[in-house]
């Protein structure tokens, strides 16, 4: 994606590249963008870039959903545990 290369070139000597810096840069960039700008960028993606974008979105969204779930509850409360002798 062209914007990734441009942001990297612009900030590679200004930031440490740790996760906090990258988060800050990404959120600052998105804050300045309009919906139309983002959609235009998405339309310019090739197939692989679009799949990568959606893959990251799906992975991170699912991680958030699973992390917020209470894992102490059984997954299927209708199934009773049986002791097989």
Secondary structure, DSSP 8 states (H G I E B T S, - for coil): -HHHHHHHHHHTTTS---HHHHHHHHHHHHHH--HHHHHHHHHT--HHHHHHHHHHHHHHHHHHHHHHS-TTS-S-TTS------
